[in-house]
Amino acid sequence: MSNTSANARAYLIFDPGELDYDFGPDHPVQLRRLLALMDLLECSGLWQSVEQQKRLPLRAATIEELGMVHTPDYIAAVQQLSTPEVTGISKEEREARENLALKYGFGEGDTPALPGMHEVVARIAGGTLVALRAVMGLPEGGTFNTENERPLHVFHPAGGLHHAWAERASGFCVYNDISVAIAHVLRASEAKVLYIDFDAHHGDGVQRSFYDDPRVMTVSFHETGRYLFPGTGDILELGNGAGRGYSVNIPLEPFTEDDSYIEAMNSLLPPLALSFAPDMIVSVHGCDTHAWDPLTYLELTLRGIQAQVKLVHQLAHTYCQGRWVALGSGGYDPYRVVPRAWGMLWAEMSEQALPEHLPEEWVKRWRPVWLATEGQEEEAQHVMGKDSPVADFPTTFLDRAEDFPSQPRRFSISQTNRQTVALLRQLVVPTTVRHAFPSTRRQSSLAGLFDVLHPRGTATSRTKTLETPAGQLLLRDFCPASLVERLKADSGLHAFARFPELEQQLLLSIAKSPDCELTLAHTPTGEIVGQVTLAPGDDWWDGFENVYEVTIEVSSNWRGSGLARHLLAFALELDALEDMILFAMGLSWHWDTEGLGISVGRYRKLIARLFESQGFVEHETTEPNISMEPGNILLVRIGKNVDQHVMRRFFTRLQSSPTLSGW
């Protein structure tokens, strides 16, 4: 993508009226952080207020638009509480107002009722609504002379009110601008939206809005709710009904640092984006994940926050033609962290070089403001049981490493996060996609999988001709990447990546991995109609050697031809077969079942018969993907030469997988 076109298609939404969302000088939310941000962008040359062509005008969301998410009685209550309380009202009227505030979430301190709050938050919601509609090319997203002038990326820093529920305020949030905007995109189009929330607090409000909707995948990286508001966001909050598997929560340990955070992102977001195939990405970049933030216990620096932004930008261009809306959300170190973090976001989005140093004039203007509030910040740190940072006001965009000593429990924290990610990869990433995006653990540091599976060195990549009622096919194991590049996916091959062209990219990634064996069935004219992948068990099976996962896929155009049985048998003709433990998981809720036209129970029996033909046996397990759904099945083949001690350990693992109470 050229810098010129990308820069021209990055827009920013900011309106001074949004600063009226002001809870007062003693509240954690300080809207002057937005003034500091806009000032930093101007002083750094990253934004000029006179460049109106890069600014989208916002408007207030209407009552009807807010009503797509919020209940009528809640909206009416917000409007009523937006009117300043007049003097001289009766005791009964005052009590009625207090009860109204308490009923709808305004009487508990965090989110007090504000004069005019309906109007200002409706404007914030309208800004996010305009941003999404503009990026999707929908009406009321703005009028542009050409398609190249339509926004591809939009940043709305005042947006991101992700805690508001349909019927109550919560966590400093009155209206959920994100849910309102996404709901309108879903109503106006067939788009699928990938929502990624990087705020330190779980994005509970957005998750609740779309918990049963498979067109919205919500992914939330947050500090575990064991100790932090809102107390939700467990890994087994996966969605309901058709939305099962489309809510993804990554609860990270307190004091998580950059490297562990980045590892979690890289392990989950690319495979999720590929398998979900979104039409647009909406991301929330609350920077309360920073080590200096007084309200949370995560320990990121701006290096970790920069990695978030770069990864989302990359995913947007890789999987949804660049369509990306970024929002602000939390961030309670308003002068040292928020302007730098969101300035960095805008620089990445608009593809401008990030200056190394902060402008001197900006530092001189905002350092005294920070000093005037330093005591308040230290008090907030004390309430949270945190040590106050010793660092002064920053002078560079990125943090200095010496200001952030390493955590004494770094190893154990990273290990716990790694275990969480391993479980999530099992729960929400389709098996073949996991093989294309392997974890860092490798089966052998000295040899590829070919040498491991053929230790005697007697075999080479094999081919076989298969005659079927539907025509002749060619089978080949250990397919090289060069062969996959010369083939194309059949139109019915789309079980894991949704579209044949993406399925082919997925198979190419598997072929390039030294840790995977890819067996293909293709026509003489070059259409891939089936595949079997063999790969070492993911981190879930850490501690075991010679444990491999098997997956199979056959084009919907070739089902019923007997291909699956022949292809699986061919793929498992291995020298080391009797030295291995093989397992396969049939997941009834997987997208692949939607087009089969058979019941979940029938699907389960079909998978069982197929793998039983190769010596696999069904086993019970507490592994959540299997145990939580009656249609799911785990099939295992134990090689004749597998050590009895290893076998016992394997079956013990099957029955001791973490459950909800253990996470």
Beta strands, then each sheet from edge to edge (+ up, - down):
strand 1: 10-12
strand 2: 153-156
strand 3: 193-197
strand 4: 216-223
strand 5: 247-252
strand 6: 280-284
strand 7: 324-327
strand 8: 463-468
strand 9: 471-476
strand 10: 488-489
strand 11: 517-522
strand 12: 527-536
strand 13: 547-554
strand 14: 581-586
strand 15: 617-618
strand 16: 633-638
sheet 1: 1+ 2+ 7+ 6+ 3+ 4+ 5+
sheet 2: 8+ 9- 11+ 12- 10-
sheet 3: 8+ 9- 11+ 12- 13+ 14+ 16- 15+
end
